[in-house]
Amino acid sequence: MEYVVLVITAILIKNILLAEYLGNCPFIGTSKKMSTAIGMGMAVIFTIALAGALTWAIQKYALNPLNLGYLQTIVFILVIAALVQLVEFFLKKSVPPLYKALGIFLPLITTNCAVLGIAVLNIRRDYNFLEMLVFSIAGSTGFSLALILMTGIRERYEITDIPRPLQGTAISLITAGLMAMAFLGFSGVDTALKALQ
């Protein structure tokens, strides 16, 4: 039950994108077309799961024993950058249309603060390996869910008459704010699930 609460919390209640608002650039940038959003979501899930595992191991078995915790951010960014290069290489060879559709946003996963944020949260919350893996996958799934929901809404903008001052990024940010408020409706679900234990 503990892992169920962790998954529900990471996806719905403390969504890394809508509650923490980390990962705004790819969220706004790749939410115009559903195929691109799904591809970005899959790439982010893969990257965050691997980055979470690698950064957790580096922190526990290298940085902490050597008292080099102050290097955490730099080391984590280097690990994430290397993983993104692997994902980019894989997509370029295996799924060229998706690689082309993601364009500049694929390298931006390197600077996607959601990836770094989840890696740091794994350490700060002192998760064991399994908790870290569950949280990383659930957190990135929450990011992907928010991205796909936003894309569905933005695709409807194409057939909607939006006032000129609100077109483009403005309406996207307003929509993101409304989505964040909607996700606040899930607050308390984790407490209720813990009470059932």
Backbone torsions as a table, in degrees:
resi	resn	phi	psi	omega
1	MET	NA	-31.3	-179.7
2	GLU	-60.9	-39.6	-179.7
3	TYR	-73.2	-32.1	176.1
4	VAL	-63.2	-43.8	177.9
5	VAL	-62.6	-42.3	179.4
6	LEU	-61.6	-42.5	179.6
7	VAL	-65.7	-48.9	-178.7
8	ILE	-63.1	-40.6	178.3
9	THR	-62.7	-46.3	-177.3
10	ALA	-67.9	-36.0	-176.8
11	ILE	-82.3	-45.7	-170.3
12	LEU	-106.8	-46.3	-169.1
13	ILE	-83.2	-50.0	179.4
14	LYS	-114.6	52.5	179.7
15	ASN	-55.0	127.3	-174.6
16	ILE	-59.0	-28.7	-178.3
17	LEU	-90.3	-45.7	-173.1
18	LEU	-90.5	-27.3	178.0
19	ALA	-94.9	-42.7	-179.6
20	GLU	-92.4	-19.8	-176.4
21	TYR	53.1	48.2	173.5
22	LEU	-103.7	134.1	179.2
23	GLY	96.4	30.3	-176.2
24	ASN	-63.3	-39.7	-174.3
25	CYS	-60.5	-55.3	177.9
26	PRO	-68.5	-26.3	178.9
27	PHE	-62.7	-49.2	179.6
28	ILE	-77.0	-38.1	-174.2
29	GLY	-73.0	-32.9	-175.2
30	THR	-110.0	14.3	-177.3
31	SER	-101.1	30.9	179.1
32	LYS	-98.0	-25.6	-176.3
33	LYS	-136.1	132.4	-172.5
34	MET	-61.1	-41.7	-178.5
35	SER	-62.9	-38.2	177.9
36	THR	-67.7	-41.6	-179.2
37	ALA	-64.7	-42.6	178.8
38	ILE	-64.5	-43.5	177.6
39	GLY	-61.4	-43.3	178.4
40	MET	-64.9	-40.5	178.6
41	GLY	-60.7	-44.3	178.6
42	MET	-64.5	-42.5	179.0
43	ALA	-62.9	-39.8	-179.9
44	VAL	-68.4	-41.7	178.1
45	ILE	-60.1	-47.6	180.0
46	PHE	-61.4	-47.4	-177.4
47	THR	-65.0	-44.9	-178.0
48	ILE	-67.4	-39.4	178.8
49	ALA	-62.0	-47.4	178.4
50	LEU	-67.3	-43.7	-179.6
51	ALA	-63.0	-40.4	178.4
52	GLY	-60.3	-46.2	-179.2
53	ALA	-64.7	-46.6	-178.1
54	LEU	-67.3	-45.0	-178.2
55	THR	-68.1	-35.4	177.1
56	TRP	-62.4	-46.4	-179.4
57	ALA	-64.8	-42.2	179.2
58	ILE	-63.0	-43.5	-179.9
59	GLN	-63.3	-48.0	-175.0
60	LYS	-72.0	-37.2	-171.6
61	TYR	-108.3	-5.6	178.4
62	ALA	-127.5	-58.9	-174.0
63	LEU	-67.6	-48.5	-178.9
64	ASN	-64.0	-49.8	-179.8
65	PRO	-62.4	-29.7	-178.7
66	LEU	-94.3	6.4	-177.5
67	ASN	54.0	43.8	179.3
68	LEU	-113.6	29.4	-178.3
69	GLY	-57.5	-26.4	179.5
70	TYR	-67.8	-14.2	177.7
71	LEU	-91.3	4.0	-174.1
72	GLN	-51.7	-52.6	-175.8
73	THR	-61.5	-45.6	-178.7
74	ILE	-63.7	-46.4	-179.2
75	VAL	-63.9	-43.3	-179.6
76	PHE	-63.0	-41.2	178.9
77	ILE	-64.2	-40.0	178.3
78	LEU	-64.9	-41.3	178.5
79	VAL	-63.8	-45.4	-179.6
80	ILE	-63.7	-42.1	178.8
81	ALA	-61.3	-41.5	178.2
82	ALA	-65.2	-41.5	178.6
83	LEU	-64.1	-40.7	179.3
84	VAL	-63.6	-37.2	176.5
85	GLN	-62.4	-39.5	177.2
86	LEU	-64.9	-44.5	178.9
87	VAL	-62.5	-43.5	179.9
88	GLU	-61.7	-44.3	178.8
89	PHE	-62.5	-44.3	179.5
90	PHE	-60.9	-47.7	-179.2
91	LEU	-65.8	-37.7	180.0
92	LYS	-62.5	-38.9	-178.8
93	LYS	-83.8	-37.2	-172.4
94	SER	-94.9	-38.9	-175.3
95	VAL	-133.1	70.6	-176.5
96	PRO	-56.2	-38.5	178.6
97	PRO	-61.9	-40.5	178.3
98	LEU	-68.1	-40.4	177.4
99	TYR	-58.4	-43.5	180.0
100	LYS	-69.3	-39.5	-179.6
101	ALA	-65.9	-38.5	179.9
102	LEU	-71.4	-31.7	175.2
103	GLY	50.2	-126.9	-175.7
104	ILE	-67.9	-19.6	-175.0
105	PHE	-75.2	-21.2	177.4
106	LEU	-65.9	-49.9	175.4
107	PRO	-63.5	-22.3	179.6
108	LEU	-70.1	-12.9	174.2
109	ILE	-60.1	-30.7	178.1
110	THR	-56.8	-41.8	-177.9
111	THR	-100.2	10.5	177.7
112	ASN	-70.6	112.6	-175.4
113	CYS	-68.1	-14.0	174.6
114	ALA	-66.6	-38.7	179.2
115	VAL	-64.5	-50.4	179.1
116	LEU	-66.6	-38.5	-179.2
117	GLY	-60.9	-45.7	179.4
118	ILE	-66.2	-39.6	178.0
119	ALA	-61.5	-42.5	179.8
120	VAL	-70.3	-40.8	179.1
121	LEU	-62.1	-35.5	176.8
122	ASN	-57.6	-39.9	-178.7
123	ILE	-76.6	-46.6	-177.8
124	ARG	-62.3	-34.2	-179.7
125	ARG	-86.6	0.9	176.3
126	ASP	53.2	47.2	178.4
127	TYR	-73.0	146.3	169.3
128	ASN	-77.4	179.8	-172.8
129	PHE	-61.8	-45.0	-178.2
130	LEU	-66.4	-42.9	176.8
131	GLU	-61.2	-42.0	178.5
132	MET	-60.7	-44.1	-178.6
133	LEU	-66.2	-43.9	178.0
134	VAL	-62.0	-46.6	-179.3
135	PHE	-64.4	-41.2	-179.7
136	SER	-62.6	-46.4	-179.5
137	ILE	-68.6	-43.4	179.8
138	ALA	-66.9	-41.6	179.2
139	GLY	-63.2	-42.3	178.5
140	SER	-72.5	-29.6	174.3
141	THR	-67.2	-38.9	174.9
142	GLY	-62.1	-40.6	175.4
143	PHE	-59.9	-46.8	-178.9
144	SER	-64.9	-39.9	177.7
145	LEU	-60.3	-47.8	179.0
146	ALA	-62.2	-40.5	179.4
147	LEU	-63.3	-44.4	-179.1
148	ILE	-68.8	-40.4	176.4
149	LEU	-61.8	-43.9	179.1
150	MET	-62.9	-39.7	179.5
151	THR	-63.8	-42.4	177.4
152	GLY	-59.0	-40.7	178.7
153	ILE	-69.3	-44.9	-177.5
154	ARG	-66.7	-30.5	176.3
155	GLU	-65.1	-29.5	177.1
156	ARG	-72.0	-22.9	178.4
157	TYR	-60.8	-27.5	-178.1
158	GLU	-62.1	-28.8	-178.6
159	ILE	-109.3	12.4	-177.9
160	THR	-110.3	142.8	177.4
161	ASP	-87.5	100.6	-178.5
162	ILE	-102.4	132.6	177.6
163	PRO	-55.6	142.3	-174.7
164	ARG	-51.8	-44.2	-178.4
165	PRO	-65.0	-19.5	-177.8
166	LEU	-98.2	-5.0	-177.1
167	GLN	-68.4	152.7	176.1
168	GLY	81.8	-131.6	-175.1
169	THR	-64.1	-34.9	-176.9
170	ALA	-58.6	-51.1	-179.0
171	ILE	-67.6	-30.5	177.4
172	SER	-66.1	-42.1	179.4
173	LEU	-69.9	-37.1	176.0
174	ILE	-63.4	-43.6	178.6
175	THR	-62.7	-42.0	178.0
176	ALA	-60.9	-40.7	177.7
177	GLY	-63.5	-41.7	178.0
178	LEU	-66.7	-37.9	176.4
179	MET	-63.9	-41.2	178.9
180	ALA	-61.7	-41.0	177.8
181	MET	-65.5	-38.3	178.3
182	ALA	-64.1	-41.3	179.8
183	PHE	-68.3	-22.8	175.1
184	LEU	-62.5	-22.5	177.5
185	GLY	-62.0	-18.9	178.4
186	PHE	-84.6	-4.9	179.6
187	SER	-58.8	136.1	179.8
188	GLY	96.9	-17.1	179.1
189	VAL	-63.1	-40.4	179.8
190	ASP	-64.4	-38.8	178.1
191	THR	-65.3	-41.2	178.8
192	ALA	-65.0	-39.6	178.7
193	LEU	-66.8	-38.2	178.3
194	LYS	-65.3	-34.7	179.7
195	ALA	-67.4	-26.1	179.2
196	LEU	-73.5	-19.2	-176.9
197	GLN	-66.6	NA	NA
